[in-house]
Each structure stands twice: as structure tokens, then as C-alpha cells.
């Protein structure tokens, strides 16, 4: 996941940004949470969940600051 580019996009816009593509691990969730204040309000993941690389329940806990 290209978090730096996502942050640059969020900083350039006046609307909230939802990150999409490349989400593969809980570490990606943690990194996005660290830059949430830059205007990133969420993320989309699919393949990583289907392939078993990302546990959705655990990702929700991390996003909520519980993990």
C-alpha cells in the first residue's frame, strides 16, 4: 500500500479520502491509522480478506485502537 501517495492526495483535497488497493496486513491498517488526521477516513480491502492474509475482525480492532 502506498501510504505516502495516499497522504499527499488527502492533503491536496478538501474531501475525505478512502484508501483503496494494496491493503495486505494489519501493519497496513496501523500505518493508515497513524495518518488518519491527514484526511484519510477509511480503507477498502477485499482480496487480502478472501485470501486469508488479513483477518477482518482483527483489522477492525486495530482500527478502533484495540489491537
PQR file with spaces between the fields and no chain letter, atoms N, CA, C, O and H, PARSE charges and radii, in Angstrom:
ATOM       1  N    UNK     1       0.846   -1.161    0.000 -0.4000 1.5000
ATOM       2  CA   UNK     1       0.000    0.000    0.000 -0.0000 2.0000
ATOM       3  C    UNK     1       0.899    1.233    0.000  0.5500 1.7000
ATOM       4  O    UNK     1       1.846    1.321    0.781 -0.5500 1.4000
ATOM       5  N    UNK     2       0.600    2.166   -0.866 -0.4000 1.5000
ATOM       6  CA   UNK     2       1.393    3.383   -0.976 -0.0000 2.0000
ATOM       7  C    UNK     2       0.777    4.467   -0.085  0.5500 1.7000
ATOM       8  O    UNK     2       0.009    5.313   -0.543 -0.5500 1.4000
ATOM       9  H    UNK     2      -0.170    2.094   -1.501  0.4000 1.0000
ATOM      10  N    UNK     3       1.132    4.416    1.174 -0.4000 1.5000
ATOM      11  CA   UNK     3       0.547    5.327    2.148 -0.0000 2.0000
ATOM      12  C    UNK     3       0.994    6.763    1.895  0.5500 1.7000
ATOM      13  O    UNK     3       0.201    7.690    2.058 -0.5500 1.4000
ATOM      14  H    UNK     3       1.756    3.729    1.547  0.4000 1.0000
ATOM      15  N    UNK     4       2.235    6.958    1.504 -0.4000 1.5000
ATOM      16  CA   UNK     4       2.734    8.313    1.266 -0.0000 2.0000
ATOM      17  C    UNK     4       1.931    9.006    0.172  0.5500 1.7000
ATOM      18  O    UNK     4       1.568   10.173    0.318 -0.5500 1.4000
ATOM      19  H    UNK     4       2.879    6.205    1.372  0.4000 1.0000
ATOM      20  N    UNK     5       1.654    8.312   -0.907 -0.4000 1.5000
ATOM      21  CA   UNK     5       0.878    8.896   -2.005 -0.0000 2.0000
ATOM      22  C    UNK     5      -0.556    9.165   -1.570  0.5500 1.7000
ATOM      23  O    UNK     5      -1.157   10.157   -1.983 -0.5500 1.4000
ATOM      24  H    UNK     5       1.949    7.364   -1.026  0.4000 1.0000
ATOM      25  N    UNK     6      -1.105    8.291   -0.740 -0.4000 1.5000
ATOM      26  CA   UNK     6      -2.459    8.480   -0.247 -0.0000 2.0000
ATOM      27  C    UNK     6      -2.531    9.725    0.635  0.5500 1.7000
ATOM      28  O    UNK     6      -3.490   10.493    0.553 -0.5500 1.4000
ATOM      29  H    UNK     6      -0.617    7.485   -0.404  0.4000 1.0000
ATOM      30  N    UNK     7      -1.532    9.919    1.465 -0.4000 1.5000
ATOM      31  CA   UNK     7      -1.479   11.115    2.313 -0.0000 2.0000
ATOM      32  C    UNK     7      -1.372   12.366    1.449  0.5500 1.7000
ATOM      33  O    UNK     7      -2.066   13.351    1.700 -0.5500 1.4000
ATOM      34  H    UNK     7      -0.753    9.295    1.532  0.4000 1.0000
ATOM      35  N    UNK     8      -0.514   12.339    0.440 -0.4000 1.5000
ATOM      36  CA   UNK     8      -0.374   13.505   -0.444 -0.0000 2.0000
ATOM      37  C    UNK     8      -1.703   13.838   -1.122  0.5500 1.7000
ATOM      38  O    UNK     8      -2.069   15.007   -1.238 -0.5500 1.4000
ATOM      39  H    UNK     8       0.050   11.539    0.236  0.4000 1.0000
ATOM      40  N    UNK     9      -2.412   12.823   -1.562 -0.4000 1.5000
ATOM      41  CA   UNK     9      -3.710   13.034   -2.174 -0.0000 2.0000
ATOM      42  C    UNK     9      -4.682   13.660   -1.178  0.5500 1.7000
ATOM      43  O    UNK     9      -5.369   14.630   -1.497 -0.5500 1.4000
ATOM      44  H    UNK     9      -2.115   11.873   -1.467  0.4000 1.0000
ATOM      45  N    UNK    10      -4.736   13.103    0.022 -0.4000 1.5000
ATOM      46  CA   UNK    10      -5.641   13.623    1.050 -0.0000 2.0000
ATOM      47  C    UNK    10      -5.316   15.065    1.395  0.5500 1.7000
ATOM      48  O    UNK    10      -6.223   15.863    1.632 -0.5500 1.4000
ATOM      49  H    UNK    10      -4.178   12.314    0.282  0.4000 1.0000
ATOM      50  N    UNK    11      -4.045   15.409    1.426 -0.4000 1.5000
ATOM      51  CA   UNK    11      -3.635   16.768    1.743 -0.0000 2.0000
ATOM      52  C    UNK    11      -4.010   17.741    0.626  0.5500 1.7000
ATOM      53  O    UNK    11      -4.244   18.922    0.881 -0.5500 1.4000
ATOM      54  H    UNK    11      -3.308   14.761    1.233  0.4000 1.0000
ATOM      55  N    UNK    12      -4.066   17.251   -0.600 -0.4000 1.5000
ATOM      56  CA   UNK    12      -4.363   18.107   -1.744 -0.0000 2.0000
ATOM      57  C    UNK    12      -5.862   18.331   -1.942  0.5500 1.7000
ATOM      58  O    UNK    12      -6.256   19.238   -2.675 -0.5500 1.4000
ATOM      59  H    UNK    12      -3.876   16.291   -0.808  0.4000 1.0000
ATOM      60  N    UNK    13      -6.685   17.534   -1.313 -0.4000 1.5000
ATOM      61  CA   UNK    13      -8.130   17.605   -1.496 -0.0000 2.0000
ATOM      62  C    UNK    13      -8.821   18.206   -0.285  0.5500 1.7000
ATOM      63  O    UNK    13      -8.248   18.283    0.801 -0.5500 1.4000
ATOM      64  H    UNK    13      -6.365   16.797   -0.718  0.4000 1.0000
ATOM      65  N    UNK    14     -10.048   18.626   -0.485 -0.4000 1.5000
ATOM      66  CA   UNK    14     -10.846   19.131    0.635 -0.0000 2.0000
ATOM      67  C    UNK    14     -11.937   18.141    1.036  0.5500 1.7000
ATOM      68  O    UNK    14     -12.752   18.427    1.912 -0.5500 1.4000
ATOM      69  H    UNK    14     -10.514   18.564   -1.368  0.4000 1.0000
ATOM      70  N    UNK    15     -11.947   16.988    0.395 -0.4000 1.5000
ATOM      71  CA   UNK    15     -12.912   15.945    0.737 -0.0000 2.0000
ATOM      72  C    UNK    15     -12.167   14.777    1.384  0.5500 1.7000
ATOM      73  O    UNK    15     -10.983   14.577    1.110 -0.5500 1.4000
ATOM      74  H    UNK    15     -11.285   16.755   -0.317  0.4000 1.0000
ATOM      75  N    UNK    16     -12.832   14.014    2.228 -0.4000 1.5000
ATOM      76  CA   UNK    16     -12.176   12.858    2.846 -0.0000 2.0000
ATOM      77  C    UNK    16     -11.743   11.837    1.798  0.5500 1.7000
ATOM      78  O    UNK    16     -12.381   11.699    0.755 -0.5500 1.4000
ATOM      79  H    UNK    16     -13.794   14.176    2.450  0.4000 1.0000
ATOM      80  N    UNK    17     -10.657   11.127    2.082 -0.4000 1.5000
ATOM      81  CA   UNK    17     -10.107   10.124    1.179 -0.0000 2.0000
ATOM      82  C    UNK    17     -10.280    8.743    1.798  0.5500 1.7000
ATOM      83  O    UNK    17     -10.034    8.543    2.987 -0.5500 1.4000
ATOM      84  H    UNK    17     -10.138   11.239    2.930  0.4000 1.0000
ATOM      85  N    UNK    18     -10.703    7.802    0.975 -0.4000 1.5000
ATOM      86  CA   UNK    18     -10.778    6.397    1.378 -0.0000 2.0000
ATOM      87  C    UNK    18      -9.696    5.661    0.593  0.5500 1.7000
ATOM      88  O    UNK    18      -9.740    5.597   -0.636 -0.5500 1.4000
ATOM      89  H    UNK    18     -10.903    7.965    0.008  0.4000 1.0000
ATOM      90  N    UNK    19      -8.733    5.113    1.311 -0.4000 1.5000
ATOM      91  CA   UNK    19      -7.622    4.399    0.678 -0.0000 2.0000
ATOM      92  C    UNK    19      -8.138    3.093    0.082  0.5500 1.7000
ATOM      93  O    UNK    19      -9.002    2.433    0.658 -0.5500 1.4000
ATOM      94  H    UNK    19      -8.697    5.165    2.309  0.4000 1.0000
ATOM      95  N    UNK    20      -7.601    2.734   -1.070 -0.4000 1.5000
ATOM      96  CA   UNK    20      -8.030    1.515   -1.734 -0.0000 2.0000
ATOM      97  C    UNK    20      -6.862    0.906   -2.504  0.5500 1.7000
ATOM      98  O    UNK    20      -6.100    1.609   -3.166 -0.5500 1.4000
ATOM      99  H    UNK    20      -6.898    3.270   -1.538  0.4000 1.0000
ATOM     100  N    UNK    21      -6.744   -0.385   -2.404 -0.4000 1.5000
ATOM     101  CA   UNK    21      -5.722   -1.101   -3.154 -0.0000 2.0000
ATOM     102  C    UNK    21      -4.454   -1.315   -2.361  0.5500 1.7000
ATOM     103  O    UNK    21      -3.886   -0.369   -1.815 -0.5500 1.4000
ATOM     104  H    UNK    21      -7.363   -0.956   -1.865  0.4000 1.0000
ATOM     105  N    UNK    22      -4.017   -2.535   -2.298 -0.4000 1.5000
ATOM     106  CA   UNK    22      -2.747   -2.852   -1.667 -0.0000 2.0000
ATOM     107  C    UNK    22      -2.802   -3.147   -0.183  0.5500 1.7000
ATOM     108  O    UNK    22      -1.761   -3.377    0.433 -0.5500 1.4000
ATOM     109  H    UNK    22      -4.478   -3.303   -2.741  0.4000 1.0000
ATOM     110  N    UNK    23      -3.967   -3.149    0.401 -0.4000 1.5000
ATOM     111  CA   UNK    23      -4.098   -3.450    1.827 -0.0000 2.0000
ATOM     112  C    UNK    23      -3.869   -4.946    2.017  0.5500 1.7000
ATOM     113  O    UNK    23      -4.664   -5.760    1.547 -0.5500 1.4000
ATOM     114  H    UNK    23      -4.812   -2.962   -0.099  0.4000 1.0000
ATOM     115  N    UNK    24      -2.785   -5.314    2.704 -0.4000 1.5000
ATOM     116  CA   UNK    24      -2.469   -6.737    2.821 -0.0000 2.0000
ATOM     117  C    UNK    24      -2.207   -7.224    4.231  0.5500 1.7000
ATOM     118  O    UNK    24      -2.074   -8.428    4.449 -0.5500 1.4000
ATOM     119  H    UNK    24      -2.139   -4.653    3.086  0.4000 1.0000
ATOM     120  N    UNK    25      -2.129   -6.309    5.202 -0.4000 1.5000
ATOM     121  CA   UNK    25      -1.763   -6.773    6.539 -0.0000 2.0000
ATOM     122  C    UNK    25      -2.287   -5.827    7.612  0.5500 1.7000
ATOM     123  O    UNK    25      -2.743   -4.720    7.326 -0.5500 1.4000
ATOM     124  H    UNK    25      -2.238   -5.331    5.025  0.4000 1.0000
ATOM     125  N    UNK    26      -2.209   -6.293    8.846 -0.4000 1.5000
ATOM     126  CA   UNK    26      -2.583   -5.439    9.969 -0.0000 2.0000
ATOM     127  C    UNK    26      -1.640   -4.253   10.083  0.5500 1.7000
ATOM     128  O    UNK    26      -2.031   -3.195   10.575 -0.5500 1.4000
ATOM     129  H    UNK    26      -1.839   -7.192    9.078  0.4000 1.0000
ATOM     130  N    UNK    27      -0.411   -4.416    9.638 -0.4000 1.5000
ATOM     131  CA   UNK    27       0.543   -3.309    9.653 -0.0000 2.0000
ATOM     132  C    UNK    27       0.071   -2.191    8.732  0.5500 1.7000
ATOM     133  O    UNK    27       0.253   -1.017    9.051 -0.5500 1.4000
ATOM     134  H    UNK    27      -0.093   -5.276    9.239  0.4000 1.0000
ATOM     135  N    UNK    28      -0.527   -2.531    7.603 -0.4000 1.5000
ATOM     136  CA   UNK    28      -1.093   -1.505    6.718 -0.0000 2.0000
ATOM     137  C    UNK    28      -2.206   -0.738    7.431  0.5500 1.7000
ATOM     138  O    UNK    28      -2.307    0.482    7.295 -0.5500 1.4000
ATOM     139  H    UNK    28      -0.675   -3.485    7.344  0.4000 1.0000
ATOM     140  N    UNK    29      -3.031   -1.444    8.182 -0.4000 1.5000
ATOM     141  CA   UNK    29      -4.107   -0.797    8.938 -0.0000 2.0000
ATOM     142  C    UNK    29      -3.499    0.161    9.962  0.5500 1.7000
ATOM     143  O    UNK    29      -3.945    1.301   10.089 -0.5500 1.4000
ATOM     144  H    UNK    29      -2.949   -2.435    8.292  0.4000 1.0000
ATOM     145  N    UNK    30      -2.491   -0.296   10.683 -0.4000 1.5000
ATOM     146  CA   UNK    30      -1.828    0.550   11.685 -0.0000 2.0000
ATOM     147  C    UNK    30      -1.235    1.808   11.050  0.5500 1.7000
ATOM     148  O    UNK    30      -1.378    2.909   11.582 -0.5500 1.4000
ATOM     149  H    UNK    30      -2.128   -1.222   10.579  0.4000 1.0000
ATOM     150  N    UNK    31      -0.567    1.633    9.907 -0.4000 1.5000
ATOM     151  CA   UNK    31       0.058    2.774    9.231 -0.0000 2.0000
ATOM     152  C    UNK    31      -0.986    3.786    8.774  0.5500 1.7000
ATOM     153  O    UNK    31      -0.768    4.992    8.883 -0.5500 1.4000
ATOM     154  H    UNK    31      -0.451    0.739    9.475  0.4000 1.0000
ATOM     155  N    UNK    32      -2.112    3.307    8.266 -0.4000 1.5000
ATOM     156  CA   UNK    32      -3.173    4.227    7.858 -0.0000 2.0000
ATOM     157  C    UNK    32      -3.755    4.961    9.054  0.5500 1.7000
ATOM     158  O    UNK    32      -4.060    6.150    8.964 -0.5500 1.4000
ATOM     159  H    UNK    32      -2.289    2.327    8.177  0.4000 1.0000
ATOM     160  N    UNK    33      -3.910    4.273   10.158 -0.4000 1.5000
ATOM     161  CA   UNK    33      -4.434    4.916   11.365 -0.0000 2.0000
ATOM     162  C    UNK    33      -3.502    6.035   11.839  0.5500 1.7000
ATOM     163  O    UNK    33      -3.963    7.042   12.375 -0.5500 1.4000
ATOM     164  H    UNK    33      -3.662    3.307   10.231  0.4000 1.0000
ATOM     165  N    UNK    34      -2.213    5.862   11.644 -0.4000 1.5000
ATOM     166  CA   UNK    34      -1.238    6.878   12.049 -0.0000 2.0000
ATOM     167  C    UNK    34      -1.394    8.171   11.253  0.5500 1.7000
ATOM     168  O    UNK    34      -1.033    9.240   11.745 -0.5500 1.4000
ATOM     169  H    UNK    34      -1.838    5.044   11.208  0.4000 1.0000
ATOM     170  N    UNK    35      -1.922    8.095   10.040 -0.4000 1.5000
ATOM     171  CA   UNK    35      -2.060    9.285    9.192 -0.0000 2.0000
ATOM     172  C    UNK    35      -3.526    9.689    8.999  0.5500 1.7000
ATOM     173  O    UNK    35      -3.842   10.480    8.111 -0.5500 1.4000
ATOM     174  H    UNK    35      -2.215    7.227    9.640  0.4000 1.0000
ATOM     175  N    UNK    36      -4.395    9.158    9.812 -0.4000 1.5000
ATOM     176  CA   UNK    36      -5.825    9.465    9.714 -0.0000 2.0000
ATOM     177  C    UNK    36      -6.090   10.965    9.780  0.5500 1.7000
ATOM     178  O    UNK    36      -6.988   11.468    9.103 -0.5500 1.4000
ATOM     179  H    UNK    36      -4.139    8.516   10.534  0.4000 1.0000
ATOM     180  N    UNK    37      -5.327   11.667   10.577 -0.4000 1.5000
ATOM     181  CA   UNK    37      -5.535   13.105   10.746 -0.0000 2.0000
ATOM     182  C    UNK    37      -5.235   13.904    9.478  0.5500 1.7000
ATOM     183  O    UNK    37      -5.556   15.090    9.406 -0.5500 1.4000
ATOM     184  H    UNK    37      -4.598   11.258   11.127  0.4000 1.0000
ATOM     185  N    UNK    38      -4.629   13.272    8.488 -0.4000 1.5000
ATOM     186  CA   UNK    38      -4.316   13.942    7.221 -0.0000 2.0000
ATOM     187  C    UNK    38      -5.511   13.975    6.273  0.5500 1.7000
ATOM     188  O    UNK    38      -5.425   14.539    5.182 -0.5500 1.4000
ATOM     189  H    UNK    38      -4.368   12.308    8.547  0.4000 1.0000
ATOM     190  N    UNK    39      -6.625   13.372    6.685 -0.4000 1.5000
ATOM     191  CA   UNK    39      -7.827   13.390    5.852 -0.0000 2.0000
ATOM     192  C    UNK    39      -8.228   12.046    5.301  0.5500 1.7000
ATOM     193  O    UNK    39      -9.108   11.959    4.445 -0.5500 1.4000
ATOM     194  H    UNK    39      -6.695   12.914    7.571  0.4000 1.0000
ATOM     195  N    UNK    40      -7.587   10.988    5.787 -0.4000 1.5000
ATOM     196  CA   UNK    40      -7.925    9.634    5.347 -0.0000 2.0000
ATOM     197  C    UNK    40      -8.959    9.077    6.313  0.5500 1.7000
ATOM     198  O    UNK    40      -8.688    8.917    7.503 -0.5500 1.4000
ATOM     199  H    UNK    40      -6.872   11.059    6.483  0.4000 1.0000
ATOM     200  N    UNK    41     -10.153    8.781    5.788 -0.4000 1.5000
ATOM     201  CA   UNK    41     -11.251    8.390    6.667 -0.0000 2.0000
ATOM     202  C    UNK    41     -11.573    6.905    6.645  0.5500 1.7000
ATOM     203  O    UNK    41     -12.406    6.444    7.425 -0.5500 1.4000
ATOM     204  H    UNK    41     -10.372    8.911    4.821  0.4000 1.0000
ATOM     205  N    UNK    42     -10.936    6.158    5.775 -0.4000 1.5000
ATOM     206  CA   UNK    42     -11.229    4.743    5.721 -0.0000 2.0000
ATOM     207  C    UNK    42     -10.383    4.044    4.680  0.5500 1.7000
ATOM     208  O    UNK    42      -9.532    4.655    4.034 -0.5500 1.4000
ATOM     209  H    UNK    42     -10.259    6.533    5.142  0.4000 1.0000
ATOM     210  N    UNK    43     -10.629    2.756    4.526 -0.4000 1.5000
ATOM     211  CA   UNK    43      -9.919    1.991    3.509 -0.0000 2.0000
ATOM     212  C    UNK    43     -10.818    0.879    3.003  0.5500 1.7000
ATOM     213  O    UNK    43     -11.768    0.458    3.664 -0.5500 1.4000
ATOM     214  H    UNK    43     -11.320    2.260    5.051  0.4000 1.0000
ATOM     215  N    UNK    44     -10.489    0.428    1.829 -0.4000 1.5000
ATOM     216  CA   UNK    44     -11.218   -0.677    1.206 -0.0000 2.0000
ATOM     217  C    UNK    44     -10.254   -1.846    1.079  0.5500 1.7000
ATOM     218  O    UNK    44      -9.121   -1.694    0.623 -0.5500 1.4000
ATOM     219  H    UNK    44      -9.717    0.770    1.292  0.4000 1.0000
ATOM     220  N    UNK    45     -10.721   -2.997    1.486 -0.4000 1.5000
ATOM     221  CA   UNK    45      -9.925   -4.204    1.305 -0.0000 2.0000
ATOM     222  C    UNK    45     -10.855   -5.321    0.865  0.5500 1.7000
ATOM     223  O    UNK    45     -12.044   -5.308    1.185 -0.5500 1.4000
ATOM     224  H    UNK    45     -11.641   -3.121    1.857  0.4000 1.0000
ATOM     225  N    UNK    46     -10.346   -6.235    0.172 -0.4000 1.5000
ATOM     226  CA   UNK    46     -11.150   -7.356   -0.300 -0.0000 2.0000
ATOM     227  C    UNK    46     -10.311   -8.594   -0.480  0.5500 1.7000
ATOM     228  O    UNK    46     -10.476   -9.590    0.224 -0.5500 1.4000
ATOM     229  H    UNK    46      -9.380   -6.246   -0.087  0.4000 1.0000
ATOM     230  N    UNK    47      -9.414   -8.516   -1.429 -0.4000 1.5000
ATOM     231  CA   UNK    47      -8.607   -9.684   -1.777 -0.0000 2.0000
ATOM     232  C    UNK    47      -7.838  -10.242   -0.581  0.5500 1.7000
ATOM     233  O    UNK    47      -7.781  -11.458   -0.394 -0.5500 1.4000
ATOM     234  H    UNK    47      -9.279   -7.706   -2.000  0.4000 1.0000
ATOM     235  N    UNK    48      -7.248   -9.368    0.224 -0.4000 1.5000
ATOM     236  CA   UNK    48      -6.466   -9.831    1.370 -0.0000 2.0000
ATOM     237  C    UNK    48      -7.335  -10.629    2.340  0.5500 1.7000
ATOM     238  O    UNK    48      -6.867  -11.588    2.954 -0.5500 1.4000
ATOM     239  H    UNK    48      -7.294   -8.380    0.072  0.4000 1.0000
ATOM     240  N    UNK    49      -8.585  -10.236    2.476 -0.4000 1.5000
ATOM     241  CA   UNK    49      -9.507  -10.978    3.351 -0.0000 2.0000
ATOM     242  C    UNK    49      -9.842  -12.326    2.717  0.5500 1.7000
ATOM     243  O    UNK    49      -9.788  -13.363    3.379 -0.5500 1.4000
ATOM     244  H    UNK    49      -8.965   -9.457    1.978  0.4000 1.0000
ATOM     245  N    UNK    50     -10.187  -12.303    1.431 -0.4000 1.5000
ATOM     246  CA   UNK    50     -10.550  -13.545    0.746 -0.0000 2.0000
ATOM     247  C    UNK    50      -9.405  -14.539    0.724  0.5500 1.7000
ATOM     248  O    UNK    50      -9.625  -15.747    0.815 -0.5500 1.4000
ATOM     249  H    UNK    50     -10.231  -11.461    0.893  0.4000 1.0000
ATOM     250  N    UNK    51      -8.187  -14.041    0.603 -0.4000 1.5000
ATOM     251  CA   UNK    51      -7.014  -14.921    0.546 -0.0000 2.0000
ATOM     252  C    UNK    51      -6.502  -15.302    1.926  0.5500 1.7000
ATOM     253  O    UNK    51      -5.547  -16.071    2.035 -0.5500 1.4000
ATOM     254  H    UNK    51      -8.008  -13.060    0.528  0.4000 1.0000
ATOM     255  N    UNK    52      -7.113  -14.783    2.977 -0.4000 1.5000
ATOM     256  CA   UNK    52      -6.713  -15.129    4.334 -0.0000 2.0000
ATOM     257  C    UNK    52      -5.482  -14.389    4.837  0.5500 1.7000
ATOM     258  O    UNK    52      -4.907  -14.779    5.854 -0.5500 1.4000
ATOM     259  H    UNK    52      -7.889  -14.159    2.889  0.4000 1.0000
ATOM     260  N    UNK    53      -5.067  -13.338    4.154 -0.4000 1.5000
ATOM     261  CA   UNK    53      -3.897  -12.566    4.572 -0.0000 2.0000
ATOM     262  C    UNK    53      -4.246  -11.536    5.641  0.5500 1.7000
ATOM     263  O    UNK    53      -3.380  -11.107    6.403 -0.5500 1.4000
ATOM     264  H    UNK    53      -5.534  -13.022    3.328  0.4000 1.0000
ATOM     265  N    UNK    54      -5.500  -11.147    5.694 -0.4000 1.5000
ATOM     266  CA   UNK    54      -5.944  -10.116    6.628 -0.0000 2.0000
ATOM     267  C    UNK    54      -7.193  -10.598    7.344  0.5500 1.7000
ATOM     268  O    UNK    54      -8.195  -10.919    6.707 -0.5500 1.4000
ATOM     269  H    UNK    54      -6.204  -11.495    5.074  0.4000 1.0000
ATOM     270  N    UNK    55      -7.135  -10.647    8.658 -0.4000 1.5000
ATOM     271  CA   UNK    55      -8.279  -11.032    9.477 -0.0000 2.0000
ATOM     272  C    UNK    55      -9.134   -9.783    9.696  0.5500 1.7000
ATOM     273  O    UNK    55      -8.701   -8.837   10.353 -0.5500 1.4000
ATOM     274  H    UNK    55      -6.321  -10.386    9.176  0.4000 1.0000
ATOM     275  N    UNK    56     -10.342   -9.787    9.147 -0.4000 1.5000
ATOM     276  CA   UNK    56     -11.197   -8.604    9.192 -0.0000 2.0000
ATOM     277  C    UNK    56     -11.528   -8.187   10.629  0.5500 1.7000
ATOM     278  O    UNK    56     -11.469   -7.000   10.952 -0.5500 1.4000
ATOM     279  H    UNK    56     -10.694  -10.556    8.613  0.4000 1.0000
ATOM     280  N    UNK    57     -11.869   -9.130   11.480 -0.4000 1.5000
ATOM     281  CA   UNK    57     -12.213   -8.813   12.869 -0.0000 2.0000
ATOM     282  C    UNK    57     -11.029   -8.170   13.586  0.5500 1.7000
ATOM     283  O    UNK    57     -11.206   -7.206   14.331 -0.5500 1.4000
ATOM     284  H    UNK    57     -11.917  -10.094   11.218  0.4000 1.0000
ATOM     285  N    UNK    58      -9.849   -8.684   13.372 -0.4000 1.5000
ATOM     286  CA   UNK    58      -8.649   -8.123   13.994 -0.0000 2.0000
ATOM     287  C    UNK    58      -8.355   -6.738   13.409  0.5500 1.7000
ATOM     288  O    UNK    58      -7.957   -5.830   14.140 -0.5500 1.4000
ATOM     289  H    UNK    58      -9.706   -9.467   12.767  0.4000 1.0000
ATOM     290  N    UNK    59      -8.548   -6.574   12.109 -0.4000 1.5000
ATOM     291  CA   UNK    59      -8.324   -5.272   11.481 -0.0000 2.0000
ATOM     292  C    UNK    59      -9.266   -4.217   12.070  0.5500 1.7000
ATOM     293  O    UNK    59      -8.857   -3.076   12.284 -0.5500 1.4000
ATOM     294  H    UNK    59      -8.871   -7.311   11.516  0.4000 1.0000
ATOM     295  N    UNK    60     -10.513   -4.586   12.330 -0.4000 1.5000
ATOM     296  CA   UNK    60     -11.443   -3.646   12.963 -0.0000 2.0000
ATOM     297  C    UNK    60     -10.961   -3.251   14.355  0.5500 1.7000
ATOM     298  O    UNK    60     -11.072   -2.088   14.744 -0.5500 1.4000
ATOM     299  H    UNK    60     -10.846   -5.513   12.156  0.4000 1.0000
ATOM     300  N    UNK    61     -10.428   -4.209   15.104 -0.4000 1.5000
ATOM     301  CA   UNK    61      -9.912   -3.904   16.436 -0.0000 2.0000
ATOM     302  C    UNK    61      -8.725   -2.947   16.363  0.5500 1.7000
ATOM     303  O    UNK    61      -8.628   -2.003   17.147 -0.5500 1.4000
ATOM     304  H    UNK    61     -10.337   -5.154   14.788  0.4000 1.0000
ATOM     305  N    UNK    62      -7.825   -3.201   15.414 -0.4000 1.5000
ATOM     306  CA   UNK    62      -6.665   -2.320   15.238 -0.0000 2.0000
ATOM     307  C    UNK    62      -7.131   -0.910   14.882  0.5500 1.7000
ATOM     308  O    UNK    62      -6.634    0.074   15.430 -0.5500 1.4000
ATOM     309  H    UNK    62      -7.904   -3.968   14.777  0.4000 1.0000
ATOM     310  N    UNK    63      -8.090   -0.820   13.959 -0.4000 1.5000
ATOM     311  CA   UNK    63      -8.606    0.491   13.533 -0.0000 2.0000
ATOM     312  C    UNK    63      -9.288    1.237   14.684  0.5500 1.7000
ATOM     313  O    UNK    63      -9.293    2.468   14.723 -0.5500 1.4000
ATOM     314  H    UNK    63      -8.494   -1.619   13.513  0.4000 1.0000
ATOM     315  N    UNK    64      -9.856    0.483   15.609 -0.4000 1.5000
ATOM     316  CA   UNK    64     -10.531    1.083   16.760 -0.0000 2.0000
ATOM     317  C    UNK    64      -9.564    1.373   17.908  0.5500 1.7000
ATOM     318  O    UNK    64      -9.965    1.875   18.958 -0.5500 1.4000
ATOM     319  H    UNK    64      -9.852   -0.516   15.577  0.4000 1.0000
ATOM     320  N    UNK    65      -8.280    1.050   17.694 -0.4000 1.5000
ATOM     321  CA   UNK    65      -7.279    1.296   18.732 -0.0000 2.0000
ATOM     322  C    UNK    65      -7.209    0.227   19.789  0.5500 1.7000
ATOM     323  O    UNK    65      -6.669    0.455   20.872 -0.5500 1.4000
ATOM     324  H    UNK    65      -7.954    0.642   16.841  0.4000 1.0000
ATOM     325  N    UNK    66      -7.749   -0.939   19.491 -0.4000 1.5000
ATOM     326  CA   UNK    66      -7.807   -2.036   20.458 -0.0000 2.0000
ATOM     327  C    UNK    66      -6.797   -3.132   20.170  0.5500 1.7000
ATOM     328  O    UNK    66      -6.767   -4.140   20.876 -0.5500 1.4000
ATOM     329  H    UNK    66      -8.188   -1.124   18.611  0.4000 1.0000
ATOM     330  N    UNK    67      -5.982   -2.960   19.162 -0.4000 1.5000
ATOM     331  CA   UNK    67      -5.111   -4.082   18.827 -0.0000 2.0000
ATOM     332  C    UNK    67      -3.775   -3.737   18.408  0.5500 1.7000
ATOM     333  O    UNK    67      -2.974   -4.622   18.107 -0.5500 1.4000
ATOM     334  H    UNK    67      -6.006   -2.141   18.588  0.4000 1.0000
